[in-house]
Amino acid sequence: MMERISDCENKLKSFEMDVASVTSELQSVKDQNKLLLDKLDDLENRSRRNNIVLFGVPEADGSIKEDCLQRVNDIFHFAGLSTEDYAIERCHRTPSFRREGEQRPRIIHVAFSSFIMKEKVRKACISKFKTSKYHNAKLFVSEDFSQRVQQQRKQKMAQFKKLQEEGRKPFFVFPDIIKYRLSNGSVLTAK
């Protein structure tokens, strides 16, 4: 009987060591997975570095095939830019089809040939869209970020809006850090 109990205790210790080993290995795999996801997200955001996203751009009548590039050029002209100011590699609406009954216009992704051009266009659009509507539509421009960064920022929108209500001028710094500008021009990080 004692031999059987001793045998059971040895097996239990062996199982405990196996569980500890598996737990340690699982933690290592989780750490590696997080590292790989972080690297993948970083690469995705770097590949989007020369892109902007336009929100609120009215869509053509359903019976007319829209020329997205022509629409984007028209918007940039509205923002005070000429076609010599930028070089578009590609542009398209997302999703590629409009859901039935959807009222909100699909967003437009625009890829530029350089970061400097993208920034010039983005800043011109921000300046113009603050004060003017394009064909009676309020437009917004944003940098193009991965889904992960978008989710991180979305989680902080309540804090962002609170700062706006307090009269501060909040803005995001990559990836999801909220900063704000005081009236004297100094910049602080929100906590």
C-alpha positions as CSV (number, residue, x, y, z in Angstrom):
1,M,0.0,0.0,0.0
2,M,2.8,2.4,0.9
3,E,4.6,1.6,-2.3
4,R,1.4,2.4,-4.3
5,I,1.1,5.8,-2.5
6,S,4.7,6.6,-3.1
7,D,4.3,5.7,-6.8
8,C,1.2,8.0,-7.0
9,E,3.1,10.8,-5.3
10,N,6.0,10.4,-7.8
11,K,3.6,10.5,-10.7
12,L,1.9,13.6,-9.3
13,K,5.3,15.3,-8.9
14,S,6.1,14.3,-12.5
15,F,2.8,15.8,-13.7
16,E,3.4,19.0,-11.7
17,M,6.8,19.4,-13.3
18,D,5.3,18.8,-16.8
19,V,2.6,21.4,-16.1
20,A,5.2,23.9,-14.9
21,S,7.3,23.2,-18.0
22,V,4.2,23.6,-20.3
23,T,3.2,26.8,-18.5
24,S,6.6,28.2,-19.0
25,E,6.7,27.3,-22.6
26,L,3.3,28.7,-23.2
27,Q,4.4,32.0,-21.7
28,S,7.4,32.1,-23.9
29,V,5.2,31.5,-27.0
30,K,2.8,34.2,-25.8
31,D,5.7,36.6,-25.5
32,Q,7.0,35.7,-28.9
33,N,3.5,36.1,-30.4
34,K,3.2,39.6,-28.9
35,L,6.6,40.6,-30.2
36,L,5.6,39.3,-33.7
37,L,2.3,41.1,-33.6
38,D,4.0,44.3,-32.6
39,K,6.5,44.0,-35.5
40,L,3.8,43.1,-38.0
41,D,1.7,46.2,-36.9
42,D,4.8,48.4,-37.1
43,L,5.5,47.1,-40.7
44,E,1.9,47.7,-41.7
45,N,1.9,51.3,-40.3
46,R,5.2,52.0,-42.1
47,S,3.7,50.7,-45.4
48,R,0.8,53.2,-44.9
49,R,3.1,56.1,-44.1
50,N,2.5,57.8,-47.5
51,N,-1.3,57.4,-47.3
52,I,-4.2,59.5,-46.3
53,V,-7.8,58.7,-45.8
54,L,-10.6,61.1,-46.8
55,F,-14.0,60.9,-45.0
56,G,-17.3,62.3,-46.1
57,V,-16.6,62.6,-49.8
58,P,-20.0,62.5,-51.6
59,E,-20.4,59.5,-54.0
60,A,-21.6,59.8,-57.6
61,D,-25.1,58.8,-58.5
62,G,-25.4,55.0,-58.6
63,S,-26.0,55.1,-62.3
64,I,-22.7,56.9,-62.9
65,K,-19.3,55.1,-62.6
66,E,-17.2,57.4,-60.3
67,D,-13.7,58.2,-61.3
68,C,-12.0,58.2,-57.9
69,L,-8.8,59.8,-59.1
70,Q,-10.7,62.7,-60.7
71,R,-12.7,63.2,-57.5
72,V,-9.6,63.2,-55.4
73,N,-7.8,65.7,-57.7
74,D,-10.9,67.9,-57.5
75,I,-10.8,67.8,-53.7
76,F,-7.1,68.7,-53.6
77,H,-7.7,71.6,-56.1
78,F,-10.5,72.7,-53.7
79,A,-7.9,72.7,-50.9
80,G,-5.7,75.0,-53.0
81,L,-3.2,72.5,-54.4
82,S,-2.3,72.0,-58.1
83,T,-1.5,68.6,-59.6
84,E,2.2,69.6,-59.6
85,D,2.2,69.7,-55.8
86,Y,1.7,65.9,-55.4
87,A,1.9,62.6,-57.2
88,I,-0.8,60.0,-56.5
89,E,0.2,56.4,-56.9
90,R,-3.3,55.0,-56.4
91,C,-6.6,55.8,-54.8
92,H,-9.8,53.9,-54.1
93,R,-12.9,53.7,-52.0
94,T,-13.3,51.2,-49.2
95,P,-15.1,48.9,-49.1
96,S,-15.1,48.3,-52.8
97,F,-18.9,48.0,-53.0
98,R,-21.6,50.1,-51.3
99,R,-23.9,48.2,-48.9
100,E,-27.6,48.4,-49.8
101,G,-29.3,51.2,-47.9
102,E,-26.0,52.7,-46.7
103,Q,-26.2,56.5,-46.6
104,R,-22.7,57.4,-45.4
105,P,-20.2,57.7,-48.2
106,R,-17.4,55.2,-48.3
107,I,-14.0,56.4,-47.3
108,I,-11.3,57.1,-49.9
109,H,-7.7,55.9,-49.4
110,V,-5.0,57.8,-51.3
111,A,-1.4,56.7,-51.6
112,F,1.3,59.2,-52.6
113,S,4.7,58.7,-54.0
114,S,6.4,60.3,-51.0
115,F,5.8,61.2,-47.3
116,I,6.6,64.9,-48.0
117,M,3.9,65.1,-50.6
118,K,1.4,63.3,-48.3
119,E,2.1,65.8,-45.5
120,K,1.8,68.8,-47.8
121,V,-1.6,67.6,-49.0
122,R,-2.8,66.5,-45.6
123,K,-2.0,69.9,-44.0
124,A,-3.6,71.8,-46.9
125,C,-6.8,69.7,-46.6
126,I,-7.0,70.1,-42.8
127,S,-6.7,73.9,-43.2
128,K,-9.3,74.1,-45.9
129,F,-11.8,71.5,-44.4
130,K,-11.8,73.4,-41.1
131,T,-13.5,76.4,-42.8
132,S,-15.2,75.2,-46.0
133,K,-17.5,72.5,-47.2
134,Y,-16.9,70.6,-50.4
135,H,-20.2,70.5,-52.4
136,N,-22.1,71.0,-49.2
137,A,-20.3,68.1,-47.5
138,K,-18.1,68.4,-44.4
139,L,-14.9,66.5,-45.2
140,F,-12.2,65.1,-42.9
141,V,-8.7,63.9,-43.6
142,S,-6.6,61.5,-41.6
143,E,-3.4,59.6,-41.8
144,D,-3.9,55.9,-42.6
145,F,-3.2,53.6,-39.7
146,S,-3.5,49.9,-39.1
147,Q,-6.7,48.5,-37.5
148,R,-4.8,47.9,-34.3
149,V,-3.8,51.6,-34.0
150,Q,-7.3,52.7,-34.9
151,Q,-8.8,50.5,-32.1
152,Q,-6.2,51.9,-29.6
153,R,-7.2,55.5,-30.5
154,K,-10.9,54.7,-30.4
155,Q,-10.5,53.5,-26.8
156,K,-9.1,56.9,-25.9
157,M,-11.7,59.0,-27.7
158,A,-13.7,59.8,-24.5
159,Q,-10.5,61.3,-23.0
160,F,-9.8,63.1,-26.2
161,K,-13.4,64.6,-26.3
162,K,-13.1,65.6,-22.6
163,L,-10.0,67.6,-23.4
164,Q,-11.8,69.3,-26.3
165,E,-14.7,70.3,-24.0
166,E,-12.2,71.8,-21.6
167,G,-11.0,74.1,-24.4
168,R,-7.7,72.3,-24.9
169,K,-6.6,71.4,-28.4
170,P,-5.9,67.6,-28.2
171,F,-4.1,65.6,-30.9
172,F,-2.8,62.1,-31.2
173,V,0.9,61.2,-31.5
174,F,1.7,57.7,-32.9
175,P,0.5,55.3,-31.9
176,D,-2.1,56.4,-29.4
177,I,-0.6,59.1,-27.1
178,I,-2.8,62.1,-26.6
179,K,-1.1,65.5,-26.3
180,Y,-2.7,68.9,-26.2
181,R,-1.6,72.5,-26.8
182,L,-2.0,75.2,-24.2
183,S,-2.9,78.8,-25.2
184,N,0.8,79.8,-24.6
185,G,1.8,77.2,-27.2
186,S,3.4,74.6,-24.9
187,V,2.5,71.0,-25.5
188,L,1.6,68.6,-22.7
189,T,0.9,64.8,-22.6
190,A,-2.5,63.8,-21.3
191,K,-2.6,61.4,-18.5
